[in-house]
Amino acid sequence: MSTVAFIGLGNMGGPMAVNLIKAGFTVKVFDLVPAAMQSLAELGALTATSACGAAAGADIVVTMLPAGKHVRDLYVTDETSKGLIDVVAPGTLLIDCSTIDADSARFVAKHAADKGLEFIDAPVSGGTAGAAAGTLTFICGGSDKAFEQAQSALNAMGANIFHAGGPGAGQVAKICNNMLLSVLMVATSESLQMGIDHGLDPKVLSNIMKVSSGGNWTLDKYNPCPDVMESVPSSNDYQGGFMVDLMVKDLGLSQEAALLSNSSTPMGALARSLYVNHAKQGNGKRDFSSIFEQFAHSKQIKK
């Protein structure tokens, strides 16, 4: 079985690395938070003192990082340090699962190609629950060869693997998806609250809409109204899950992409404005379904 270096063990990366261990891969990990590495070491992972140390000698490198700057700085050499591209062995497959701008993905892919390496951008959808269950969706951009080589590792972490196109295509598809998700979450929240304002039970209303023409993923898997659905952030004071700050980041990427292509995205722009405002009210670290509170009456809001 191949050796995988996994760099970035946050809410998503940690569970993804666990699933690689369970699948029988030798996993070398690095994170800036020592406790994150320790929890993986207890499950059988090898730890490294640096990202380059983890990547050296690995067959596959997987990264899960916050933003494009972090991905560029990690992979590509600058004046102060070597990048992963310069320390990995020939033939190493590079997989970045971060959600970043497409240009950053293409930048790294070009530098990797110049070194004779295959790089694939493979952002994920499915949230922390999907990461833990190994049911993530991977949306990949890269060559046919890279996509084929990535199958064994991606199948250990996900249930749906898509090849969207060449370098950067995975990122474009991902931000299209997240823009739609944000709009669905806002619309679901305001619809549920309007029903509550008229005396409806949100559980009953949710069940009605789930099997009607308004049915969508947020109603099926991630209801934003507290105590309607178990084991989702809304029933845990919006803790865990996908942070508002990350949704703001992704919606910023979607609007940048829209400007580049002269695309009309009025609903995406409105969703971004609502989430930016929600973050400014101190909700940045809470789950993005907490946007429901923007529509609830103050007496109903749980803090």
C-alpha positions in Angstrom: 0.0 0.0 0.0 1.2 3.5 -0.8 2.6 6.1 1.6 0.5 9.2 1.8 1.7 12.5 3.3 -1.3 14.5 4.7 -0.7 18.1 5.5 -3.5 20.1 7.3 -5.4 18.3 10.0 -8.3 20.6 10.7 -12.0 19.8 11.0 -11.9 18.3 7.5 -8.4 17.1 7.1 -8.2 15.2 10.3 -11.1 12.8 9.6 -9.9 12.4 6.0 -6.5 11.3 7.2 -8.1 8.8 9.6 -9.9 7.2 6.7 -6.7 6.8 4.8 -5.2 5.0 7.9 -8.3 2.8 8.1 -7.9 1.9 4.4 -4.4 0.6 5.1 -2.3 3.4 3.7 0.9 4.4 5.6 0.1 8.0 6.5 2.7 10.7 7.5 1.1 13.8 8.9 2.0 17.4 9.6 0.0 20.2 11.1 0.9 23.5 12.8 -1.1 22.3 15.8 0.8 19.5 17.6 -2.3 18.1 19.2 -3.9 17.4 15.8 -0.9 15.3 14.9 -0.9 13.5 18.2 -4.5 12.4 17.8 -3.6 10.8 14.4 -0.4 9.3 15.8 -2.6 7.4 18.3 -4.4 5.8 15.4 -1.2 4.8 13.7 0.0 7.8 11.7 3.6 8.8 11.5 4.3 12.4 12.4 6.7 14.9 10.9 8.3 18.1 12.1 7.6 20.0 8.9 5.4 19.7 5.8 8.4 19.0 3.6 9.5 16.3 6.1 6.1 14.6 5.7 6.2 14.8 1.9 9.7 13.5 1.4 9.5 9.9 0.2 5.7 9.8 0.0 3.9 8.3 -3.0 1.0 10.7 -2.7 0.8 14.1 -1.0 -2.6 15.4 0.1 -3.0 19.0 1.4 -6.0 20.7 3.1 -5.3 24.3 3.7 -7.2 27.6 4.3 -6.5 29.7 1.2 -4.7 30.0 -2.1 -1.8 31.9 -0.5 -1.1 29.0 1.8 -1.2 26.5 -1.1 1.1 28.5 -3.3 3.6 29.1 -0.4 3.6 25.5 0.6 4.1 24.0 -2.9 6.3 26.5 -4.7 9.8 27.6 -3.6 10.3 31.2 -2.6 13.3 33.2 -1.4 13.1 31.8 2.1 12.2 28.1 1.8 11.8 25.2 -0.5 8.4 24.1 -1.6 6.9 20.6 -1.6 7.5 20.4 -5.4 11.3 20.6 -4.8 11.5 17.9 -2.1 9.1 15.1 -3.3 10.4 12.1 -5.1 9.9 11.8 -8.9 6.5 10.3 -9.7 4.9 11.6 -6.5 1.2 12.6 -7.0 0.2 15.9 -5.5 -3.5 16.4 -4.5 -4.7 19.6 -3.0 -8.2 19.4 -1.4 -8.4 23.0 -0.3 -11.1 25.3 -1.6 -9.1 28.1 -3.2 -9.2 30.3 -6.3 -8.7 28.5 -9.6 -5.7 30.7 -10.6 -3.8 29.5 -7.5 -4.5 25.9 -8.5 -3.3 26.5 -12.0 -0.2 28.3 -10.7 0.8 25.2 -8.6 -0.2 22.8 -11.4 2.1 24.6 -13.9 5.1 24.6 -11.5 4.5 20.9 -10.8 4.4 20.1 -14.5 7.6 22.0 -15.0 9.2 19.5 -12.5 7.5 16.5 -14.2 5.0 16.0 -11.4 1.2 15.5 -11.6 -0.9 17.8 -9.6 -4.7 17.7 -9.1 -7.0 20.2 -7.4 -9.7 18.2 -5.6 -11.8 20.3 -3.3 -14.5 18.5 -1.4 -18.1 18.7 -0.5 -19.9 16.9 2.2 -18.9 18.7 5.4 -17.4 17.3 8.5 -19.9 14.5 8.7 -18.9 13.3 5.2 -15.3 13.6 6.1 -15.7 11.4 9.1 -17.9 8.9 7.3 -15.7 8.7 4.2 -18.6 9.8 2.0 -17.1 13.1 0.7 -17.6 14.3 -2.9 -14.3 15.1 -4.6 -14.4 17.6 -7.5 -11.2 17.2 -9.4 -9.3 19.3 -11.9 -6.2 18.0 -13.6 -5.0 15.6 -16.3 -6.6 12.3 -17.0 -3.4 10.6 -15.7 -3.5 12.5 -12.4 -7.2 11.7 -12.0 -6.6 8.0 -12.5 -3.6 7.9 -10.1 -5.7 9.7 -7.4 -8.5 7.1 -7.4 -7.1 4.8 -4.7 -6.6 7.6 -2.2 -9.8 9.5 -3.0 -12.0 6.4 -2.8 -10.7 5.8 0.7 -12.0 9.2 1.7 -15.1 9.7 -0.5 -18.1 8.2 -2.2 -18.3 10.4 -5.3 -15.3 11.3 -7.4 -15.8 13.7 -10.4 -13.3 14.9 -13.0 -14.5 18.4 -13.8 -11.7 19.2 -16.4 -8.2 20.5 -16.5 -6.2 22.3 -13.7 -8.4 24.7 -11.8 -11.7 23.1 -13.0 -12.3 21.5 -9.7 -12.1 24.8 -7.9 -14.5 26.5 -10.3 -17.1 23.6 -9.9 -16.7 23.7 -6.1 -17.4 27.5 -5.8 -20.4 27.1 -8.1 -21.7 24.4 -5.7 -21.0 26.5 -2.6 -22.6 29.5 -4.0 -25.8 27.5 -4.7 -25.6 26.0 -1.2 -25.4 29.4 0.4 -28.5 30.5 -1.5 -30.4 27.4 -0.5 -29.5 27.8 3.1 -30.7 31.4 3.2 -33.9 30.6 1.3 -34.6 27.6 3.5 -34.0 29.6 6.7 -36.4 32.4 5.7 -39.1 30.0 4.5 -39.0 28.0 7.8 -39.1 31.2 9.8 -42.1 32.5 7.9 -43.9 29.2 8.7 -43.0 29.5 12.4 -44.2 33.1 12.4 -47.6 31.8 11.2 -47.7 29.1 13.9 -46.4 26.1 12.0 -44.3 23.4 13.6 -40.9 23.6 11.8 -40.5 19.8 11.9 -43.8 19.4 10.1 -43.1 22.2 7.6 -39.7 20.7 6.9 -41.2 17.3 6.2 -43.7 18.9 3.8 -41.1 20.8 1.9 -38.7 17.9 1.8 -41.1 15.9 -0.4 -42.5 18.9 -2.3 -41.1 21.1 -5.0 -39.0 23.1 -2.5 -37.0 20.1 -1.4 -33.2 20.5 -1.2 -30.1 19.3 0.5 -30.4 21.7 3.5 -33.8 20.2 4.4 -32.6 16.6 3.8 -29.3 16.7 5.6 -28.6 20.0 7.4 -31.8 21.7 8.7 -30.9 25.2 10.0 -33.8 25.4 12.5 -32.8 24.2 16.0 -34.1 20.9 17.2 -35.7 19.9 13.9 -32.9 17.4 13.0 -30.5 15.5 15.3 -26.8 15.5 14.9 -26.5 18.8 12.9 -24.9 22.0 14.1 -28.3 23.8 14.4 -29.2 21.5 17.3 -25.8 22.1 19.0 -25.9 25.9 19.1 -24.4 25.9 15.6 -21.1 24.5 16.8 -19.0 22.4 14.5 -19.6 22.0 10.8 -18.7 24.6 8.2 -17.8 28.0 9.6 -19.4 31.2 8.5 -16.0 32.6 7.9 -15.3 29.8 5.4 -18.6 30.4 3.6 -17.7 34.1 3.4 -14.3 33.1 1.8 -16.0 30.8 -0.7 -18.6 33.4 -1.7 -15.8 35.9 -2.2 -14.2 33.4 -4.5 -17.4 32.9 -6.4 -17.9 36.7 -6.9 -14.3 37.1 -8.1 -14.9 34.3 -10.6 -18.1 35.9 -11.7 -16.3 39.2 -12.4 -13.6 37.3 -14.4 -16.2 35.6 -16.6 -18.8 38.5 -16.7 -21.3 36.1 -15.2 -24.5 37.5 -13.6 -24.9 36.1 -10.0 -27.3 38.3 -8.2 -28.4 35.6 -5.7 -24.8 34.7 -5.0 -23.9 38.4 -4.4 -26.9 38.8 -2.0 -25.9 35.6 -0.1 -22.4 36.9 0.3 -23.7 40.2 1.7 -25.9 38.4 4.2 -23.1 36.1 5.3 -20.6 39.0 5.6 -23.0 40.9 7.8 -23.7 37.7 9.9 -19.9 37.3 10.4 -19.5 40.9 11.5 -22.1 40.2 14.2 -19.7 37.8 15.9 -20.8 34.6 14.1 -17.7 33.9 12.1 -16.7 30.7 14.0 -20.2 29.3 14.1 -21.7 27.0 11.5 -23.0 28.6 8.3 -26.6 27.3 9.0 -26.7 29.9 11.9 -27.8 32.4 9.2 -31.2 31.1 10.3 -30.9 33.5 13.3 -30.9 36.5 11.0 -34.6 35.7 10.3 -35.7 34.6 13.7 -37.3 37.0 16.2 -34.9 38.0 19.0 -36.8 36.0 21.6 -36.2 32.8 19.6 -32.5 33.2 19.1 -30.4 30.9 21.2 -26.9 32.1 22.3 
